[in-house]
């Protein structure tokens, strides 16, 4: 009997970790897709991300109620169906509506395809909100709460970061360099992967047994709101800021590197992917340490280190650059791919000669095709053959992934500690505050694009530093439960 129970618990843990991974896969489509839409609609780079997270504002509390009424399994299955619908809408934006003008904004005609994409991003937001509502309390419950509960959340977060790493990396590979011809159809393989994985996940989850601690029981009567607990209220605010930090750092890093290198989206996506890779490493390390080092100490440490890293990134001169290693970006390979494009069709011998001599006159016979395809001149392509350089600050920023890696699990763990029967209700409120992942990056992007320079992008990280300072405050003071007199059973 005990062995059967342990096997069921293990299957439940694996299932929840699998769902955790899919959350990041869908969420992290926002920034690389924003690079595509931003070429035609400069004001819309962060809109898809905003719509994805805006859904949390509407679905956070209802998702918590669904969890209580229908249980973890049915809520997860419903979320997966919603996710498939959202991804289908995003795909439809690549094949329909680009010739249908709807309204004019900032002197740019907005077509129907952008609105279809935003609707798809909004629907996907409902999906990941529901999945988040299931995953976090269940892993915390399966771990028995406390440091062990946080340990399981960090293990799930490691897989979450892995898919977060792969999404911008794959998008960068599929897109290469953003041009006027880049479109959503170029990244449709990612959407098809997402649809397939959601469908497979549905089949798996429908066949496994998941513990349902709330089903078959009399639902608790809530005499109070979870927010009467000071540490829960302050934790809700911390979650709002944290998600803004987690999304804002790699999003602006992507834009920063892409702009600095003259539009090399593949390189911007690579740097964003490295950030998520460090998040995966950090979560893997935390999952091993969480049973030994308290969540509070971990949160204090990483928020302090992240502040220091971003201060260094802001104050180190942008003239201090590093040559990008070829394994991250090979300019010869990329230049060859551009000139081999069927709409340009430069002969292989000419391409090889151009790369060797860097003589732009060799491309003069093809200058019209080059400009029509890439909006570049032969002289621009001479610069493209050179190995790109990136500011040291960009390398410093992606190390922040090590710090943000444990913040979600840490804040959630500290915020629900000692809530008893109020835990599920609090989870719904937490999901509502994930809307911060749409609002704060939008504010950061407004700061970054306001000056129209590279410096304005890096200066937008002052906003992130302010949010990190609040999380440090929460770890030091705000997480203490001062309402132990409230009945929780």
RAQUIUR-V670736 format. One line per field, one symbol per residue. ss: DSSP state (h for helix, s for strand, l for the rest). burial: 1 if it has 16 or more other C-alpha atoms within 10 Angstrom, else 0. Layout:
BEGIN
ss->???
burial->???
END
This chain:
BEGIN
ss->lhhhhhhhhhhhhhhhhhhhhhhhhhhlhhhhhhhhhhhhlhhhllhhhhhhhhhhhhhhhhhhhhhhhhhhhhhhhhhhhhhhhhhhhhhhllllllllsssssllsssshhhhhhhhhhhhhhhhhhhhhhhhhhhhhhhlllhhhhhhhhhhhhhhhhhhhhhhhhhhhhhhllllllllhhhhhhhhhhhhhhhhhhhhhhhhllllllllllllllllllhhhlhhhhhhhhhhhhhhhhhhhhhhhhhhhhhhhllllhhhhhhhhhhhhhhhhhhhhhhhhhlllllhhhhhhhhhhhhhhhhhhhhhlllllssslllllllhhhhhhhhhllllllllhhhhhhhhhhllhhhhhhhhhhhhhhhlllhhhhhhhhlllssshhhhhhhlhhhhhllhhhhhhhhhhlllhhhhhhhhhhhhhhllhhhhhhhhhhhhhhhlllhhhhhhlhhhhhhhhhhhhhhhhhhlllllllllll
burial->000000001001101111111111111111111111111110111111111111111111111111110011111110111111111111111100100000000000011111111111111111111111111111111110111111111111111111111111111111111110011111110110011001101100100001100100000000000110111111111111111111111111111111111011111111111111111111111110111000110111011111101110110001000001000011110111011000010100001001100101011001101100110011001101100101111111111111111111111111111110111111111111111111111111111110000101111111111011011111100111100000010
END
